[in-house]
Amino acid sequence: MSLKAGIVGLPNVGKSTLFNALTSAKALAANYPFATKEPNIGMITVPDERLNELSRLVNPEKIIPTTVEIVDIAGLIKGASQGEGLGNQFLANIREVDAIVHVVRCFVDDNVVHVDGSVDPVRDKEIIDTELALKDLDTLEKRLDKYKKSAKGGDKEEQKKYEITQSIIDHLQADKPARTFPIESDTAQEVLDDMYLLTAKPILYVCNVDEGSVVSGNEMTKAFQAAIAAETAECILISAAIESDIAELEEYEEKLEFVKDMGLEEPGVNRVILACYTLLNLITYFTAGEKEVRAWTITREMKAPQAAGVIHTDFEKGFIRAEVIPYATFVDLGSEAAVKAAGKMQIEGKEYVVNDGDVMHFLFNV
């Protein structure tokens, strides 16, 4: 799958530090604005205990987890929609991702400069929201003119698109992102999809906090969570600095001990990764054999032939049927042989919608 999430925010809020912790990469993380100019791109491994459990039962030669692409996009500033701070370039980078991870700074440290001179995550969020909305309004106004000209010629479909576009403009001018615009027809969905609006992308908020606020938050995180309450978006508290320290540890046991010492159940990056996965509307199915146990990423509601095509296009072209074992059944009975002996293996055709956690084997002929 080529879906990817982009990390955005103002300069110096911890985007690159978070990116490094997520990917174990070494993007430049520096204490000055625009340390990142070109987007850093990395692959993040999706943590999944089910993969470990299947591997324990099958004992394969290889274990291959699934991944998600993540992009560290340079910091935006006020005026980005008019090109300030290389804004046009950065906004174009955002347009290319499928979901947004918006990082806001919720800690005070005199040694880390803030581009606006003070720390206020609600204000910072509003700056980003405004710049994305202004860029979207520019896109919408241009499209509105196009539909208006077509509608004058008596094209009823173009008239309908004109009215929908105007409604989206009104929605954004009321300080509401396009992702919350009510979809009441297939035409409305078509109009939205066709314009690739920045504020239409699904979003995850990450509050970057100090070490003492990781578990319960602080006054800044509480104010921020209140500010996004109407969006029904998920908000995760992490300390990017702590996550960076955890990422430096090589042994899993060391990382686990570090996390427990911090009073946490798991690294914050795990929660961010899984939230991104959900945000991108992705699920996982597995293949399990002696050579390898592997996790595969697909979009939710995908049917069996398309899921097979993720492995190889020939699997989709020549799809015959799929042998399916629900994860819980596989674990309960302990092996594929035991599942077959119990008559619990499902034989599914082209219309089968793959479920998260399915263990699958595809039969095909090309």
C-alpha positions as a Markdown table, in Angstrom:
| # | Residue | x | y | z |
|---|---|---|---|---|
| 1 | Met | 0.0 | 0.0 | 0.0 |
| 2 | Ser | 1.3 | 3.5 | -0.8 |
| 3 | Leu | -0.8 | 5.4 | 1.7 |
| 4 | Lys | 1.2 | 7.8 | 3.8 |
| 5 | Ala | 0.8 | 10.2 | 6.8 |
| 6 | Gly | 2.5 | 13.6 | 7.0 |
| 7 | Ile | 3.7 | 15.2 | 10.2 |
| 8 | Val | 2.9 | 19.0 | 10.3 |
| 9 | Gly | 3.1 | 21.9 | 12.7 |
| 10 | Leu | 4.9 | 25.1 | 13.4 |
| 11 | Pro | 8.7 | 25.2 | 13.4 |
| 12 | Asn | 10.4 | 23.8 | 16.6 |
| 13 | Val | 7.4 | 21.9 | 18.0 |
| 14 | Gly | 9.2 | 18.5 | 17.8 |
| 15 | Lys | 8.2 | 17.2 | 14.4 |
| 16 | Ser | 11.6 | 15.9 | 13.3 |
| 17 | Thr | 12.3 | 14.5 | 16.8 |
| 18 | Leu | 9.1 | 12.6 | 16.6 |
| 19 | Phe | 9.8 | 11.5 | 13.0 |
| 20 | Asn | 13.2 | 10.2 | 14.2 |
| 21 | Ala | 11.7 | 8.3 | 17.0 |
| 22 | Leu | 9.0 | 6.8 | 14.7 |
| 23 | Thr | 11.4 | 5.7 | 12.1 |
| 24 | Ser | 14.7 | 5.4 | 14.0 |
| 25 | Ala | 15.9 | 7.7 | 11.2 |
| 26 | Lys | 18.2 | 10.7 | 11.7 |
| 27 | Ala | 16.4 | 13.7 | 10.2 |
| 28 | Leu | 17.9 | 17.0 | 11.2 |
| 29 | Ala | 16.3 | 18.1 | 14.5 |
| 30 | Ala | 17.6 | 21.5 | 15.3 |
| 31 | Asn | 16.8 | 24.5 | 17.5 |
| 32 | Tyr | 16.0 | 27.0 | 14.8 |
| 33 | Pro | 13.1 | 27.5 | 12.3 |
| 34 | Phe | 13.2 | 25.6 | 8.9 |
| 35 | Ala | 15.8 | 23.1 | 10.0 |
| 36 | Thr | 13.7 | 20.8 | 7.7 |
| 37 | Lys | 13.2 | 22.1 | 4.1 |
| 38 | Glu | 12.8 | 19.1 | 2.0 |
| 39 | Pro | 10.4 | 16.5 | 3.4 |
| 40 | Asn | 12.0 | 13.5 | 5.1 |
| 41 | Ile | 10.3 | 10.2 | 4.2 |
| 42 | Gly | 10.6 | 7.0 | 6.2 |
| 43 | Met | 8.8 | 3.7 | 6.8 |
| 44 | Ile | 7.5 | 2.9 | 10.2 |
| 45 | Thr | 6.9 | -0.7 | 11.4 |
| 46 | Val | 3.4 | -1.2 | 12.7 |
| 47 | Pro | 3.5 | -3.0 | 16.1 |
| 48 | Asp | 1.1 | -5.9 | 16.2 |
| 49 | Glu | 1.1 | -8.6 | 19.0 |
| 50 | Arg | -0.9 | -10.9 | 16.7 |
| 51 | Leu | 2.1 | -11.2 | 14.4 |
| 52 | Asn | 4.2 | -12.3 | 17.4 |
| 53 | Glu | 1.6 | -14.8 | 18.5 |
| 54 | Leu | 1.2 | -16.4 | 15.0 |
| 55 | Ser | 5.0 | -16.6 | 14.8 |
| 56 | Arg | 5.2 | -18.4 | 18.1 |
| 57 | Leu | 2.7 | -21.0 | 16.9 |
| 58 | Val | 4.1 | -21.4 | 13.4 |
| 59 | Asn | 7.8 | -21.0 | 14.1 |
| 60 | Pro | 8.7 | -19.6 | 10.7 |
| 61 | Glu | 12.1 | -18.8 | 9.2 |
| 62 | Lys | 11.2 | -15.2 | 8.8 |
| 63 | Ile | 8.8 | -12.7 | 10.5 |
| 64 | Ile | 7.8 | -9.7 | 8.4 |
| 65 | Pro | 5.7 | -6.9 | 9.9 |
| 66 | Thr | 3.7 | -4.4 | 7.9 |
| 67 | Thr | 4.7 | -0.7 | 7.5 |
| 68 | Val | 3.3 | 2.7 | 7.0 |
| 69 | Glu | 5.0 | 5.6 | 5.1 |
| 70 | Ile | 5.5 | 8.7 | 7.2 |
| 71 | Val | 6.6 | 12.2 | 5.9 |
| 72 | Asp | 8.2 | 14.9 | 8.1 |
| 73 | Ile | 7.1 | 18.1 | 6.4 |
| 74 | Ala | 8.8 | 21.4 | 7.1 |
| 75 | Gly | 7.2 | 23.8 | 9.6 |
| 76 | Leu | 4.5 | 26.2 | 8.5 |
| 77 | Ile | 4.3 | 29.8 | 9.6 |
| 78 | Lys | 1.7 | 32.5 | 9.4 |
| 79 | Gly | 1.4 | 33.6 | 5.8 |
| 80 | Ala | 2.3 | 30.2 | 4.4 |
| 81 | Ser | -0.7 | 30.3 | 2.0 |
| 82 | Gln | 0.8 | 33.4 | 0.4 |
| 83 | Gly | 4.3 | 31.8 | 0.2 |
| 84 | Glu | 5.8 | 33.0 | 3.5 |
| 85 | Gly | 8.6 | 30.7 | 4.8 |
| 86 | Leu | 8.6 | 28.6 | 1.6 |
| 87 | Gly | 4.9 | 28.0 | 2.4 |
| 88 | Asn | 3.8 | 27.1 | -1.1 |
| 89 | Gln | 6.4 | 24.3 | -1.2 |
| 90 | Phe | 5.4 | 23.0 | 2.2 |
| 91 | Leu | 1.6 | 23.1 | 1.5 |
| 92 | Ala | 2.3 | 21.2 | -1.7 |
| 93 | Asn | 4.0 | 18.5 | 0.4 |
| 94 | Ile | 0.9 | 18.3 | 2.6 |
| 95 | Arg | -1.3 | 17.9 | -0.4 |
| 96 | Glu | 0.5 | 14.7 | -1.3 |
| 97 | Val | -0.2 | 12.8 | 2.0 |
| 98 | Asp | -3.3 | 10.9 | 2.8 |
| 99 | Ala | -3.6 | 11.9 | 6.5 |
| 100 | Ile | -2.1 | 14.5 | 8.8 |
| 101 | Val | -0.3 | 14.2 | 12.1 |
| 102 | His | -0.5 | 17.6 | 13.6 |
| 103 | Val | 2.2 | 18.1 | 16.3 |
| 104 | Val | 1.7 | 21.0 | 18.8 |
| 105 | Arg | 4.1 | 22.1 | 21.5 |
| 106 | Cys | 2.8 | 21.8 | 25.1 |
| 107 | Phe | 5.9 | 22.4 | 27.1 |
| 108 | Val | 8.0 | 25.4 | 28.2 |
| 109 | Asp | 11.7 | 25.4 | 27.7 |
| 110 | Asp | 13.7 | 28.6 | 27.4 |
| 111 | Asn | 16.4 | 26.7 | 25.5 |
| 112 | Val | 14.0 | 25.8 | 22.7 |
| 113 | Val | 12.9 | 28.9 | 20.8 |
| 114 | His | 9.3 | 29.3 | 19.6 |
| 115 | Val | 8.8 | 31.0 | 16.3 |
| 116 | Asp | 6.1 | 33.3 | 17.8 |
| 117 | Gly | 8.0 | 34.0 | 21.1 |
| 118 | Ser | 5.6 | 32.1 | 23.4 |
| 119 | Val | 4.1 | 28.7 | 23.9 |
| 120 | Asp | 0.4 | 28.5 | 23.1 |
| 121 | Pro | -0.8 | 25.2 | 21.4 |
| 122 | Val | -4.3 | 26.5 | 20.7 |
| 123 | Arg | -3.0 | 29.6 | 18.9 |
| 124 | Asp | -0.4 | 27.4 | 17.1 |
| 125 | Lys | -3.2 | 25.1 | 15.9 |
| 126 | Glu | -5.3 | 28.0 | 14.7 |
| 127 | Ile | -2.3 | 29.4 | 12.7 |
| 128 | Ile | -2.0 | 26.0 | 10.8 |
| 129 | Asp | -5.8 | 25.7 | 10.4 |
| 130 | Thr | -6.0 | 29.2 | 8.9 |
| 131 | Glu | -3.2 | 28.6 | 6.4 |
| 132 | Leu | -4.6 | 25.3 | 5.2 |
| 133 | Ala | -8.1 | 26.8 | 5.0 |
| 134 | Leu | -6.8 | 29.8 | 3.0 |
| 135 | Lys | -5.1 | 27.5 | 0.5 |
| 136 | Asp | -8.3 | 25.5 | 0.2 |
| 137 | Leu | -10.4 | 28.6 | -0.3 |
| 138 | Asp | -8.1 | 29.7 | -3.1 |
| 139 | Thr | -8.6 | 26.2 | -4.7 |
| 140 | Leu | -12.4 | 26.4 | -4.2 |
| 141 | Glu | -12.7 | 29.9 | -5.6 |
| 142 | Lys | -10.9 | 28.9 | -8.8 |
| 143 | Arg | -13.2 | 25.9 | -9.2 |
| 144 | Leu | -16.3 | 28.0 | -8.4 |
| 145 | Asp | -15.5 | 30.2 | -11.4 |
| 146 | Lys | -15.2 | 27.1 | -13.6 |
| 147 | Tyr | -18.6 | 25.7 | -12.5 |
| 148 | Lys | -20.3 | 29.1 | -12.8 |
| 149 | Lys | -19.3 | 29.4 | -16.4 |
| 150 | Ser | -20.5 | 25.9 | -17.2 |
| 151 | Ala | -23.7 | 26.4 | -15.3 |
| 152 | Lys | -24.5 | 29.5 | -17.4 |
| 153 | Gly | -24.7 | 27.2 | -20.4 |
| 154 | Gly | -27.6 | 25.3 | -18.8 |
| 155 | Asp | -25.6 | 22.3 | -17.5 |
| 156 | Lys | -27.6 | 21.2 | -14.5 |
| 157 | Glu | -24.9 | 18.9 | -13.1 |
| 158 | Glu | -22.4 | 21.8 | -13.2 |
| 159 | Gln | -25.0 | 24.0 | -11.5 |
| 160 | Lys | -25.2 | 21.5 | -8.7 |
| 161 | Lys | -21.4 | 21.3 | -8.3 |
| 162 | Tyr | -21.4 | 25.1 | -8.2 |
| 163 | Glu | -23.9 | 25.1 | -5.3 |
| 164 | Ile | -22.0 | 22.4 | -3.4 |
| 165 | Thr | -18.7 | 24.3 | -3.9 |
| 166 | Gln | -20.2 | 27.5 | -2.6 |
| 167 | Ser | -21.5 | 25.5 | 0.4 |
| 168 | Ile | -18.0 | 24.2 | 1.1 |
| 169 | Ile | -16.6 | 27.7 | 0.9 |
| 170 | Asp | -19.2 | 28.9 | 3.5 |
| 171 | His | -18.3 | 25.9 | 5.7 |
| 172 | Leu | -14.6 | 26.9 | 5.7 |
| 173 | Gln | -15.3 | 30.6 | 6.2 |
| 174 | Ala | -17.2 | 29.5 | 9.4 |
| 175 | Asp | -13.8 | 28.2 | 10.6 |
| 176 | Lys | -14.8 | 24.5 | 10.0 |
| 177 | Pro | -12.5 | 22.2 | 8.1 |
| 178 | Ala | -13.6 | 20.4 | 4.9 |
| 179 | Arg | -13.4 | 17.1 | 6.7 |
| 180 | Thr | -16.5 | 18.0 | 8.7 |
| 181 | Phe | -18.5 | 19.1 | 5.7 |
| 182 | Pro | -21.8 | 17.1 | 5.6 |
| 183 | Ile | -21.8 | 14.7 | 2.6 |
| 184 | Glu | -25.4 | 14.5 | 1.4 |
| 185 | Ser | -25.0 | 13.2 | -2.1 |
| 186 | Asp | -22.6 | 11.3 | -4.4 |
| 187 | Thr | -22.0 | 14.6 | -6.3 |
| 188 | Ala | -20.9 | 16.3 | -3.0 |
| 189 | Gln | -18.4 | 13.5 | -2.5 |
| 190 | Glu | -17.2 | 13.8 | -6.0 |
| 191 | Val | -16.6 | 17.5 | -5.7 |
| 192 | Leu | -14.7 | 17.1 | -2.5 |
| 193 | Asp | -12.6 | 14.2 | -3.8 |
| 194 | Asp | -11.8 | 16.0 | -7.0 |
| 195 | Met | -10.2 | 19.0 | -5.2 |
| 196 | Tyr | -7.9 | 17.3 | -2.8 |
| 197 | Leu | -8.5 | 19.9 | -0.1 |
| 198 | Leu | -5.9 | 20.1 | 2.6 |
| 199 | Thr | -8.5 | 20.5 | 5.4 |
| 200 | Ala | -10.4 | 17.4 | 4.1 |
| 201 | Lys | -7.6 | 15.1 | 5.1 |
| 202 | Pro | -8.2 | 13.0 | 8.3 |
| 203 | Ile | -6.1 | 14.3 | 11.2 |
| 204 | Leu | -4.4 | 13.1 | 14.4 |
| 205 | Tyr | -3.2 | 15.6 | 17.0 |
| 206 | Val | -0.1 | 14.9 | 19.0 |
| 207 | Cys | 0.7 | 17.1 | 22.0 |
| 208 | Asn | 4.4 | 17.1 | 22.6 |
| 209 | Val | 4.8 | 17.5 | 26.4 |
| 210 | Asp | 7.5 | 17.5 | 29.0 |
| 211 | Glu | 8.5 | 14.3 | 30.9 |
| 212 | Gly | 6.2 | 15.1 | 33.9 |
| 213 | Ser | 3.1 | 15.5 | 31.7 |
| 214 | Val | 3.2 | 12.3 | 29.7 |
| 215 | Val | 0.7 | 10.5 | 31.8 |
| 216 | Ser | -1.8 | 13.2 | 32.9 |
| 217 | Gly | -1.1 | 16.1 | 30.7 |
| 218 | Asn | -0.9 | 19.8 | 31.8 |
| 219 | Glu | -2.9 | 23.0 | 31.6 |
| 220 | Met | -1.8 | 23.5 | 28.0 |
| 221 | Thr | -3.0 | 20.0 | 26.9 |
| 222 | Lys | -6.3 | 20.4 | 28.7 |
| 223 | Ala | -6.9 | 23.7 | 26.9 |
| 224 | Phe | -5.9 | 22.2 | 23.6 |
| 225 | Gln | -8.2 | 19.1 | 24.0 |
| 226 | Ala | -11.1 | 21.5 | 24.8 |
| 227 | Ala | -10.3 | 23.4 | 21.6 |
| 228 | Ile | -10.6 | 20.3 | 19.4 |
| 229 | Ala | -13.6 | 18.8 | 21.2 |
| 230 | Ala | -16.0 | 19.6 | 18.3 |
| 231 | Glu | -13.7 | 17.9 | 15.7 |
| 232 | Thr | -14.0 | 14.3 | 17.2 |
| 233 | Ala | -10.3 | 13.9 | 16.3 |
| 234 | Glu | -8.0 | 11.7 | 18.4 |
| 235 | Cys | -5.3 | 13.5 | 20.5 |
| 236 | Ile | -2.3 | 11.7 | 21.9 |
| 237 | Leu | 0.1 | 13.0 | 24.6 |
| 238 | Ile | 3.8 | 12.0 | 24.1 |
| 239 | Ser | 7.2 | 13.4 | 24.9 |
| 240 | Ala | 9.2 | 13.4 | 21.7 |
| 241 | Ala | 12.4 | 13.8 | 23.7 |
| 242 | Ile | 11.6 | 10.7 | 25.8 |
| 243 | Glu | 10.6 | 8.7 | 22.6 |
| 244 | Ser | 13.9 | 9.7 | 21.1 |
| 245 | Asp | 15.8 | 8.3 | 24.1 |
| 246 | Ile | 13.8 | 5.0 | 23.8 |
| 247 | Ala | 14.5 | 4.8 | 20.1 |
| 248 | Glu | 18.2 | 4.9 | 20.9 |
| 249 | Leu | 18.0 | 1.7 | 23.0 |
| 250 | Glu | 18.8 | -1.4 | 21.0 |
| 251 | Glu | 17.3 | -4.2 | 23.1 |
| 252 | Tyr | 13.6 | -4.7 | 23.4 |
| 253 | Glu | 13.9 | -5.5 | 27.1 |
| 254 | Glu | 15.8 | -2.2 | 27.7 |
| 255 | Lys | 13.0 | -0.3 | 26.0 |
| 256 | Leu | 10.3 | -2.1 | 28.0 |
| 257 | Glu | 12.1 | -1.3 | 31.3 |
| 258 | Phe | 12.6 | 2.3 | 30.3 |
| 259 | Val | 8.8 | 2.6 | 29.5 |
| 260 | Lys | 7.8 | 1.0 | 32.8 |
| 261 | Asp | 10.1 | 3.3 | 34.7 |
| 262 | Met | 8.2 | 6.2 | 33.1 |
| 263 | Gly | 4.9 | 4.8 | 34.3 |
| 264 | Leu | 3.7 | 4.0 | 30.8 |
| 265 | Glu | 2.4 | 0.7 | 29.3 |
| 266 | Glu | 4.0 | 1.1 | 25.9 |
| 267 | Pro | 6.1 | 3.6 | 24.0 |
| 268 | Gly | 4.1 | 6.6 | 22.8 |
| 269 | Val | 5.3 | 6.1 | 19.3 |
| 270 | Asn | 3.3 | 2.8 | 19.2 |
| 271 | Arg | 0.1 | 4.7 | 20.0 |
| 272 | Val | 0.9 | 7.2 | 17.3 |
| 273 | Ile | 1.6 | 4.5 | 14.7 |
| 274 | Leu | -1.5 | 2.6 | 15.4 |
| 275 | Ala | -3.6 | 5.8 | 15.4 |
| 276 | Cys | -2.1 | 6.6 | 12.0 |
| 277 | Tyr | -3.0 | 3.2 | 10.8 |
| 278 | Thr | -6.6 | 3.7 | 11.8 |
| 279 | Leu | -6.6 | 7.2 | 10.4 |
| 280 | Leu | -5.6 | 5.9 | 7.0 |
| 281 | Asn | -8.5 | 3.4 | 7.2 |
| 282 | Leu | -6.1 | 0.4 | 7.1 |
| 283 | Ile | -6.4 | -3.1 | 8.4 |
| 284 | Thr | -4.0 | -6.1 | 8.5 |
| 285 | Tyr | -4.3 | -9.7 | 7.2 |
| 286 | Phe | -1.7 | -12.4 | 7.6 |
| 287 | Thr | -0.1 | -15.2 | 5.7 |
| 288 | Ala | 1.5 | -17.9 | 7.8 |
| 289 | Gly | 3.7 | -20.7 | 6.7 |
| 290 | Glu | 7.0 | -22.4 | 7.6 |
| 291 | Lys | 9.1 | -19.9 | 5.4 |
| 292 | Glu | 7.5 | -16.8 | 6.8 |
| 293 | Val | 4.7 | -15.2 | 8.8 |
| 294 | Arg | 3.8 | -11.9 | 7.3 |
| 295 | Ala | 1.5 | -9.0 | 7.9 |
| 296 | Trp | -0.1 | -7.3 | 4.9 |
| 297 | Thr | -1.7 | -3.9 | 4.8 |
| 298 | Ile | -5.0 | -3.3 | 3.0 |
| 299 | Thr | -7.8 | -0.7 | 3.2 |
| 300 | Arg | -10.9 | -1.6 | 5.2 |
| 301 | Glu | -13.7 | -3.1 | 3.1 |
| 302 | Met | -11.3 | -4.5 | 0.5 |
| 303 | Lys | -12.4 | -7.8 | -1.1 |
| 304 | Ala | -10.3 | -10.9 | -1.4 |
| 305 | Pro | -9.1 | -10.6 | -5.0 |
| 306 | Gln | -7.8 | -7.0 | -4.3 |
| 307 | Ala | -6.2 | -8.1 | -1.0 |
| 308 | Ala | -4.5 | -10.9 | -2.9 |
| 309 | Gly | -3.2 | -8.3 | -5.4 |
| 310 | Val | -1.3 | -6.6 | -2.6 |
| 311 | Ile | 1.0 | -9.7 | -2.6 |
| 312 | His | 1.3 | -9.9 | -6.4 |
| 313 | Thr | -0.8 | -8.6 | -9.3 |
| 314 | Asp | -1.0 | -12.2 | -10.7 |
| 315 | Phe | -2.8 | -13.3 | -7.5 |
| 316 | Glu | -5.6 | -10.8 | -8.3 |
| 317 | Lys | -5.8 | -11.5 | -12.0 |
| 318 | Gly | -6.0 | -15.2 | -11.6 |
| 319 | Phe | -7.9 | -15.3 | -8.3 |
| 320 | Ile | -9.9 | -18.5 | -7.8 |
| 321 | Arg | -10.7 | -18.6 | -4.1 |
| 322 | Ala | -9.3 | -17.8 | -0.6 |
| 323 | Glu | -8.8 | -20.1 | 2.3 |
| 324 | Val | -9.5 | -18.0 | 5.4 |
| 325 | Ile | -8.9 | -18.6 | 9.1 |
| 326 | Pro | -10.0 | -15.9 | 11.5 |
| 327 | Tyr | -7.1 | -14.9 | 13.8 |
| 328 | Ala | -9.0 | -16.0 | 17.0 |
| 329 | Thr | -9.7 | -19.4 | 15.5 |
| 330 | Phe | -6.1 | -20.0 | 14.5 |
| 331 | Val | -4.8 | -19.1 | 18.0 |
| 332 | Asp | -7.6 | -21.1 | 19.7 |
| 333 | Leu | -6.8 | -24.3 | 17.8 |
| 334 | Gly | -3.1 | -23.7 | 17.5 |
| 335 | Ser | -2.3 | -24.5 | 13.9 |
| 336 | Glu | -3.6 | -24.6 | 10.3 |
| 337 | Ala | -3.8 | -28.4 | 10.4 |
| 338 | Ala | -5.9 | -28.3 | 13.6 |
| 339 | Val | -8.2 | -25.7 | 12.0 |
| 340 | Lys | -8.7 | -27.9 | 8.9 |
| 341 | Ala | -9.3 | -31.0 | 11.1 |
| 342 | Ala | -12.0 | -29.1 | 13.0 |
| 343 | Gly | -13.7 | -28.0 | 9.8 |
| 344 | Lys | -13.2 | -24.4 | 10.7 |
| 345 | Met | -11.4 | -23.2 | 7.6 |
| 346 | Gln | -13.5 | -20.8 | 5.5 |
| 347 | Ile | -13.5 | -21.1 | 1.7 |
| 348 | Glu | -14.3 | -17.7 | 0.2 |
| 349 | Gly | -14.9 | -16.3 | -3.3 |
| 350 | Lys | -14.5 | -13.0 | -5.0 |
| 351 | Glu | -17.1 | -11.1 | -3.0 |
| 352 | Tyr | -15.5 | -11.9 | 0.4 |
| 353 | Val | -14.7 | -8.7 | 2.4 |
| 354 | Val | -11.5 | -9.3 | 4.3 |
| 355 | Asn | -11.6 | -8.9 | 8.1 |
| 356 | Asp | -8.8 | -7.4 | 10.2 |
| 357 | Gly | -6.7 | -10.3 | 11.4 |
| 358 | Asp | -7.7 | -12.9 | 8.8 |
| 359 | Val | -5.1 | -15.5 | 8.2 |
| 360 | Met | -5.3 | -16.2 | 4.4 |
| 361 | His | -4.1 | -18.4 | 1.6 |
| 362 | Phe | -4.9 | -17.6 | -2.0 |
| 363 | Leu | -5.5 | -20.0 | -4.9 |
| 364 | Phe | -5.0 | -18.5 | -8.3 |
| 365 | Asn | -4.3 | -19.5 | -11.9 |
| 366 | Val | -2.7 | -17.3 | -14.6 |
